[in-house]
Structure formats: C-alpha cells, structure tokens
Amino acid sequence: MNYYIITGASRGLGKAIAEALLKDSQNKVIGVSRNCSIINKNYRHQPLDFSDMAGVEHNLHKVFEPLPDAQKIVLVNNAGVVGEIGYVGQSQNEHFEFVFDVNVVVPAMLMNMYLQSYQHRQDCEKMIVNISSGAGQRPIDGWAAYCASKAALDMLSQTTQAEQDLMQTGVKVFSLSPGVIDTDMQEQIRSADEKQFSNVQNFKDMHQNNGLASPEEAAKKVIQLMKQPDLAKEVVCSVRDF
C-alpha cells in the first residue's frame, strides 16, 4: 500500500489531492485537519487544530502509525494561512505567532515526527512535500508574515534534505509552489483593503479573467511530483517547472 499523510485535507488543495489519490485502491490517505469532509474506506481522519499548539503537541503521535505494509509513505504539509493582511507596524502581534505556528512550526513538528517514525525504513519510498509559495521568494506588501513563513519553510526543507542526504536515508524533501489556486485563501486576499495590499486589484482581475487554477488542476501537478520526483531539479520548486 501507498500511504499519504495530508494536512488541510478537508478543503481546497488538500482535499483535491486526497480525493485524487483515493481513486486508486492501492492508496490510503491519513487526513490531518479540524474537520472531516471525505468518506472513503481508505481514508482516516486525524483531527488536529494547528492553531492549538498544546493540542497538536499532545496528539501529533496519533498521525504516524507503524504502517508495516507500506511501499511508499508521503507527508504532504499542505495546511497554511495567509493571516491578517496588513502592514508591519499596523498589525496585531498575535497575528505573527498564528501564521508562523500554522505555516512553519507545525509543519516542522510533523516533519520531525515523520522522520523519527520512518526515515530508517529501507523497505519503502519516503517523501515529504511541503506546499510553499512564490511569496516566500519575493516581498509582497501586506503579506509580511506569510512571505517570511514560506521563506522559512523553503529553508527548513532545504536543510532537512541536506541532513537526510548526509545520513543516506533516501528521504526526498520538496518545497513546492503550486501556483495561484481558486481557494478560500484567494477570497480572503481579494477582500483586502488596497491600503493594506497594493496589488489586490490584480488578484481581482485574475479571478474575473479565470486566471486561477482549480484545486483539482493543482492537485494533478502535486501528484505528478510525488510519482516522478526527478521532475524537480531543486528542493525548492514550482509547478511551472514541470
């Protein structure tokens, strides 16, 4: 069996990835999210609220079962938030903690537990796919916490891959930018005040002109990378690369 641990699997890109994988009876999905929106005999829901750090710490071990029959085990850190859109100096301090907890700290903890559980397994393929963003590679006004958190996720991925290479575990790590997807996050971005995000009109135009990828289209690209990891030349990569 192939096992896929997917965070944020109740909606958007995470749900689209999970549903596409579940079309193959050889795949099992462990969905990690607050709510369950998928019913399938090969799907297991593990409830976790990433904004509740105490709850995450107490329940994280439940995600990672022994999986003795696994031929492939993939962790997809998909859950993420843009947080409050606004300029540094005009934001609540709690906003930065929330965005970094969800976008960096919890993914790091999941990676840590995944590697503790499976990195020494020699009988199966092992992969971590962190869903990043092009925003982690360039500044976008109003998105400081999001940009910085995705930059941190990119570096976390690169460092982890370097460590796994040194230990020769065979684990592959990617930080993948999936493009601009028509999700709830995009709705939030389009509703931002132009004084807090100067580029908001471009996002409104993109939506109006059908310039957003559907979650299903983006999911196909993520799955393509999981099936053909050699498509990515670097740890930090984009769906535009393949």
N, C-alpha and C positions, 0 to 999 in steps of 0.2 A: 504493500500500500504506500501511497504518497500522502504525506501529511503537510498541511498548510495552516500555520497559526497566523491569523489575520486580525489586526486591531482595527477598530472602527468599522466592523463588518455589518453593522445594522443599516447603513445607508450609503449613498454616494459611491465613490470608487471602491471602497472596501467591500460593499455588498455586491457590486458588479463583478469583482474578482472572484469572490466566494461562489456566486451563482454560476459563473462560467466554469470554474473548476469542478463544481459538483455535477456537471453534466457527464463527467467521466466517473464510472463506478469504482475506478481504482484510486480515486482521490477522496481523502477525508479532510474536513476543514474544522478547525477549532476557532470559533469567532469570539473575539475579546471586545466587549462593548457594554454599555449600560443596558441596552435593550436588545431583545431578540426579535428579528424580523424574517428569519429564514427557518423553514421547516423542511428537513430532509434527513433521512436515516443516516447519512454520512456526515451530518453536521452536529457539532457540540457547541453549545453556547456557554461561555465563561463570563459571568457578569463582573465588570470592573468599571469604576468611575475614575478616570485618570485625574480628575481634579481633587479627588480624595486620597491624598498620599498615604495616610495611615491605612486606609482600606486596601490600597494597592500593595503596600508592604506586607500586610497580613495574608493576602490572598494570591499573590503572584505565583507561588509554588504550584497552585492548582492548575495553572496553564500547561505545565510541562510534565506530561506523563512519560513513562519509560518507552513506549512505542516500540516493542521488540520486533514487530513485523515490518518496520519502516524501510522502504527502499530510498526514500527521499524525505527530508524534513526541512521545510522552509518557514522562516519567520518573516512576515510582512508587517513592518511598522508603518501603518497607513494613517492611523488616527492623528489629527492635527487641528490646530485652531489658529486663525489669524489674530484673534483677540480684539481688543478695543482699538479701532483705527483713530489715531490721533498723534500729535507731535510730542516728542520727548520734552518734558517741562510743562506739558498740559495734560498729562495722563495720571491715573491713579497708580500708586506704587504696586498695589496688588495685581495689577494687570501684567506686569513683567514676570512676577512669580508664577502666575497662572499659565502664561504662554510657554515659559521655559519648562515648567513641570510637564505639561502635556506634550510638547514638541521635542524635548531633549531628555529630561530626567527619566521619565517613564520609559521611553524607547531604550535608553542606556541600561536601565534595570532589566528590561526584557531581553536585551542582547546578552547581558551578563548571565542571566538565568538560563537562557538558551545554550550558551557556550558551556556553562557548568554542566548542563544536562546531556549535551550531545556532541561536543567538539571532539571527544576521543573515540567516537563511534567510527569504525573503519568499514562498516558493512552497509553504509548508505551515503547518499549525496546530501550535503549540508550547505544551506544558503541563507543569507539574511538580505532582505531587500527593504531598505528604508526609503519611504516616499518623501522626497525632498521638494525643492522648488528652485526655479531660476532666481527667485527673490533672495536666495542665500548667497548669490554671487554678484549682486548689484544693489545699491541703496534705492529704496522706494520711500518717498516721504509719507509719513503716517503709519508705516509698517515696521518701525524700528525693531520691535520685539520679534516679529515674525521673521524678518530678514536675518537678524542675529541668531535666532534659534535654528533656522535652517542652515546657516553657515556652520553653526556648532555641530549639527547633525552630519553635515558633509565631512567635517574633520574627524568626528567620532568614528565615522565609517572608514575613513582612510587609515586612521591609526589602528583600528581593530583589524583591518585586513593585513596591515604590516605585521602585527603581532601574530596573527594566525599563520602567515607565511613563514615567519621565523620558527614557529613551533611545528610547522608542516602538518597541520591538522586537516588540510583540504577544504576548509570552510571558505566559501566565497561570500564577499560582502559588497553590496552596491548601495549607492545613494542616488536614487533615480528621480529626475524631474519629469512628471507625467504630462506636462503641458497645461493649458488653461481649460478646465473642465466645468461643465454646467452642473454645479452642486450648490448646496445651501451656502457654502462659503462665498461663492460668487454673488449670490443675492445680497449677502451682508456687505460685500465690497461695493456693489452698485448703489447701495443706500447711504454710503458715506457722504459726509459734508465735504464739498470741494475745498473748503478752507483747511481741512484736515487731511486731504488726499487730492493733490492737484491733478492726478491722472484719472479721476473717476469717470469722466466723460468717455474716455477711450474704452473703458470696460463696458459702459452702457452701449456704446456703438458696436462693440464686438458681439454683445448679446443680441442686439437688434438685427445685426447682419449675419446671424447664425455662424459666428466665428468661434464658438466654443465646442470643444469635443464632448461627446456624450460620455458618461461613466463607462458604458459598455465598450466604446471605442478605445478609451484609455486602458481599460482592463485587458483588452487583447494585447496591447503593447507590453504591459507588465508581465503577463503570462508568457509572451514571446521571449522576454529576457530570462524568465525562470527556466524555460525549456532550452534556450540557447544562450547561456551566459557569455559565450565568446563574442556575441554581438557587441558587447560593451568593451571598449578599449581601456577604460579607466574605471576606478571605483565610483567616482562622481560622474554621472552620465545623464543623458536626456533621451526621451523617446524619439527626438528628432535625429538621433544618431543611428537609428536602425528602423 
